[in-house]
Amino acid sequence: MQTSSEAFSKLVQIMDELREQCPWDKKQTIHTLRSMTIEEKVGQMTQAEQNALVEVSDIENLFLGSLLSGGSSDPKAGNSLEAWTDMYDGYQKRALTTRLGIPLLFGIDAVHGHNNVLGAVIFPHNIGLGCTRNPTLVESSARVTAEEVRATGINWTFAPCVTVPRDERWGRSYEGFSESPDLVARLGEAAVRGFQRTDLNDPVLFYHNIHRPKGRRACSIDQSNTTNDELGIWARAFFLFRCFGNL
């Protein structure tokens, strides 16, 4: 059975392999960064809740780099496939009118299927999928979710959740596959394959959603304050750099 550190190392290895396949032009990226104003850089590092925009024009006026739709952040026109697609397309058109024309990265809580959209396939919570101990099934469910997310234009899901819950009193323990790091690693890897496959030309980007950060907690139930030393903070920064190539 894998230890927590071994499972963590395996996930980092997978993400490194995916980053190597990513089709990006380093020279163009460096040129773009050097030409950006401070305002543009700040905007590109900002992810706003789409339902909280004061004006839709905030997208181009503030050079926003990312939007998200939380659990109840739906299009004003409703939850149909057409409504979601029209909302996404409208936001992207505004982003492309900016000086640099950088598209938005749009994220959504499609954790158990693209559940905000009427008619989408809904899957069990991770605790249920974990009971199957079946990586093939988990990969297939993530693939269905990915295809339905891309059908609305969206390219980023806040999944899979790879938390390793050990205390059932925690109100979101059902979001973990298992209390076993080994099983969480195997099923988390399967979910990543389902979301992204091995071709990054048109993927649904994944985000490893880990609800319970490492550190000394004031209490073990639900959320509470977490304290950490400098080593822990740098370890987290190193993890982010390995995953995304920047901080």
C-alpha positions in Angstrom: 0.0 0.0 0.0 1.3 3.5 -0.9 2.0 6.0 1.8 0.6 9.6 1.6 4.0 10.9 0.3 4.3 8.1 -2.3 0.7 8.9 -3.5 1.6 12.6 -3.6 4.7 11.9 -5.6 2.8 9.8 -8.1 0.3 12.6 -8.7 3.1 15.1 -9.2 4.7 12.8 -11.7 1.5 12.5 -13.7 1.1 16.3 -13.8 4.7 16.7 -14.9 4.1 14.3 -17.8 1.0 16.2 -18.8 2.8 19.6 -18.7 5.5 18.2 -21.1 2.7 17.4 -23.7 1.1 20.9 -23.4 1.4 22.6 -26.8 2.7 26.1 -25.9 5.1 28.5 -27.5 7.6 29.6 -24.9 9.0 32.6 -26.9 5.5 33.9 -27.6 4.6 33.5 -23.9 7.7 35.4 -22.7 7.0 38.2 -25.3 3.4 38.5 -24.2 4.4 38.7 -20.5 7.0 41.4 -21.2 4.5 43.5 -23.2 1.8 43.4 -20.5 1.0 46.3 -18.2 0.7 45.9 -14.4 -3.1 46.2 -14.8 -3.2 43.5 -17.4 -1.0 41.1 -15.2 -3.2 41.7 -12.2 -6.3 41.1 -14.2 -4.9 37.9 -15.8 -4.2 36.5 -12.3 -7.7 37.2 -11.1 -10.5 34.7 -11.2 -13.9 36.3 -10.6 -17.2 34.7 -9.8 -19.3 35.3 -13.0 -22.5 35.8 -11.0 -20.8 38.6 -9.0 -19.6 40.8 -11.9 -20.9 44.3 -11.3 -21.0 44.8 -15.1 -20.2 42.3 -17.9 -17.8 44.9 -19.2 -15.6 44.2 -16.2 -14.2 41.3 -18.2 -12.5 43.6 -20.8 -12.1 46.7 -18.5 -10.3 44.8 -15.8 -8.5 42.4 -18.2 -9.9 39.4 -16.3 -8.0 36.1 -17.0 -10.5 33.7 -15.5 -14.2 33.3 -14.4 -15.9 30.6 -12.4 -19.4 29.4 -11.8 -19.9 28.1 -8.3 -22.6 25.7 -7.1 -25.5 28.2 -7.7 -23.9 30.5 -10.3 -26.1 29.8 -13.3 -26.8 31.8 -16.5 -29.5 34.4 -16.1 -31.3 32.7 -19.0 -31.6 29.4 -17.1 -29.8 26.1 -16.9 -30.3 24.8 -20.4 -27.4 23.7 -22.6 -28.1 26.7 -24.9 -28.1 29.1 -22.0 -24.8 27.9 -20.7 -23.2 27.9 -24.2 -24.5 31.4 -24.9 -23.2 32.7 -21.6 -19.7 31.2 -22.1 -19.5 32.5 -25.7 -20.6 36.0 -24.7 -17.9 36.2 -22.0 -15.2 34.9 -24.4 -16.1 37.4 -27.1 -15.6 40.2 -24.6 -12.2 38.8 -23.5 -11.0 38.7 -27.1 -11.7 42.4 -27.6 -8.9 43.3 -25.2 -5.5 44.5 -26.5 -3.9 41.1 -26.1 -6.9 39.1 -26.9 -6.2 36.4 -24.3 -9.1 34.0 -23.9 -10.7 33.4 -20.6 -10.1 30.3 -18.5 -13.5 29.3 -17.3 -13.9 27.0 -14.3 -16.9 25.2 -12.9 -17.9 22.7 -10.1 -18.4 19.7 -12.4 -17.4 17.3 -9.7 -20.1 14.7 -10.0 -21.0 15.3 -13.6 -21.9 18.7 -15.3 -24.6 18.9 -12.7 -25.6 22.5 -13.2 -26.9 21.8 -16.7 -30.3 20.4 -17.3 -30.1 16.9 -18.8 -26.5 16.2 -17.9 -25.5 12.9 -16.5 -25.1 12.9 -12.7 -22.7 10.4 -11.0 -22.5 9.3 -7.4 -20.3 11.2 -4.9 -16.7 10.1 -4.7 -17.4 8.0 -1.6 -19.7 5.9 -3.7 -17.3 5.6 -6.6 -14.6 4.8 -4.1 -16.6 1.8 -2.9 -16.4 0.3 -6.4 -12.5 0.3 -6.3 -12.8 0.4 -10.1 -10.4 2.9 -11.8 -12.0 2.1 -15.2 -15.4 3.1 -14.0 -14.0 6.3 -12.5 -12.2 7.2 -15.7 -15.3 6.6 -17.7 -17.4 8.8 -15.5 -14.8 11.6 -15.7 -14.7 11.2 -19.5 -18.5 11.6 -19.8 -18.3 14.7 -17.5 -15.5 16.2 -19.7 -17.4 15.8 -22.9 -20.5 17.4 -21.4 -18.4 20.3 -19.9 -16.8 20.9 -23.3 -20.2 20.9 -25.0 -20.9 24.1 -23.1 -17.5 25.6 -24.1 -16.1 25.4 -20.6 -12.5 24.1 -20.3 -11.8 23.7 -16.6 -13.5 21.6 -13.9 -12.7 21.8 -10.1 -12.2 18.1 -9.9 -11.3 15.5 -8.9 -11.4 15.9 -5.2 -8.5 13.8 -3.9 -8.9 14.5 -0.2 -8.2 11.6 2.2 -10.9 12.0 4.9 -10.2 10.2 8.2 -12.9 11.8 10.4 -16.5 11.1 9.4 -17.6 14.1 11.5 -16.2 16.3 8.8 -19.2 17.5 6.8 -17.7 16.8 3.4 -16.1 13.4 4.0 -18.3 12.0 1.2 -16.2 14.0 -1.3 -13.2 11.7 -0.8 -12.8 8.4 -2.6 -11.4 6.7 0.5 -9.5 7.1 3.7 -6.7 5.0 2.0 -4.1 7.2 0.2 -3.4 4.3 -2.1 -6.9 4.0 -3.3 -7.3 7.8 -3.6 -4.2 7.9 -5.7 -5.3 5.2 -8.1 -8.8 6.6 -8.5 -7.6 10.2 -8.7 -5.2 9.2 -11.5 -8.0 7.5 -13.3 -10.2 10.6 -13.1 -7.4 12.8 -14.5 -7.0 10.4 -17.4 -10.8 10.7 -18.0 -10.8 14.5 -17.9 -7.7 15.2 -20.0 -6.8 11.9 -21.8 -3.3 12.2 -23.2 -4.1 14.8 -25.9 -4.0 18.3 -24.5 -5.1 20.0 -27.7 -8.7 20.2 -26.5 -8.8 19.0 -22.9 -11.0 19.7 -19.9 -8.3 20.9 -17.5 -8.5 19.4 -14.0 -7.9 20.9 -10.6 -7.0 18.6 -7.7 -9.5 19.8 -5.1 -8.0 19.0 -1.7 -10.3 20.5 1.0 -8.2 19.8 4.1 -4.7 21.5 4.0 -1.7 20.0 5.8 -0.8 21.7 9.0 -1.8 21.9 12.7 -5.6 22.4 12.9 -7.4 24.1 15.7 -10.1 21.4 15.4 -10.7 18.3 13.3 -14.3 18.9 12.3 -15.2 20.6 9.1 -13.1 23.8 8.5 -11.0 25.5 11.1 -7.9 27.6 11.3 -4.7 25.9 9.9 -1.2 26.9 11.1 1.9 26.0 9.2 5.6 26.6 9.4 7.8 28.1 6.7 8.8 24.7 5.4 5.2 23.8 4.9 4.5 27.0 3.0 7.5 26.5 0.7 6.4 22.9 0.1 3.0 24.1 -1.0 4.6 26.7 -3.3 6.9 24.0 -4.8 3.8 21.9 -5.4 2.1 24.7 -7.3 5.2 25.4 -9.3 5.5 21.8 -10.3 1.9 21.6 -11.3 1.5 24.8 -13.2 5.0 26.1 -14.0 4.6 29.4 -12.3 3.5 31.1 -9.1 
